[in-house]
Amino acid sequence: MARTTKTAKLATSSAPAAPTFTLRKPQEGLLKLLQSNVPNVLAAGSSRVGKSWLYMIFILLLCEEYPGSRHGVFRRNRNACERNLFKLTLFQAMNALGLSGYLAKSIDKSALSVTFPNGSVISFGGLDEHNRDRELGSEYQSIWMNEVSEFE
């Protein structure tokens, strides 16, 4: 499988230098869709190919590019979102972009959120019965529903 190197662009000068990382062919197609004007993207495919990681990379870059923007990341329940996306995928993506130290003090583990120095926020949560109304009452510039097949 051919590999291509893509460079992530960070908008603020206080952020670390933009790193270079390698995308697989399926990830290149997904990235192209995410960067297009298509309003909704549904990514399907086998597990462990990097769909979630790439979505998280994209959301982190949106936060840097658009100051004050709000982004929602959801799974069916809060525990699964915290365990799989907040504690794992978020940190993998931050490491890939070189943002771990840059955002270390901006992570609220109890609220499951990350606040960027430019005011952008990523909120993580579950859309289970107890949290649905609160989450759906919020406004977001982008929403990522992970493992959408689990939703009712």
Secondary structure, 3 states (H helix, E strand, C coil): CCCEEEECCCCCCCCCCCCEEEECHHHHHHHHHHHCCCCCCCCCCCCCCCHHHHHHHHHHHHHHHCCCCEEEEEECCHHHHHHHHHHHHHHHHHHHHCCHHHHHHHEECCCCEEECCCCCEEEEEECCCCCHHHHHCCCCCEEEECCHHHCC
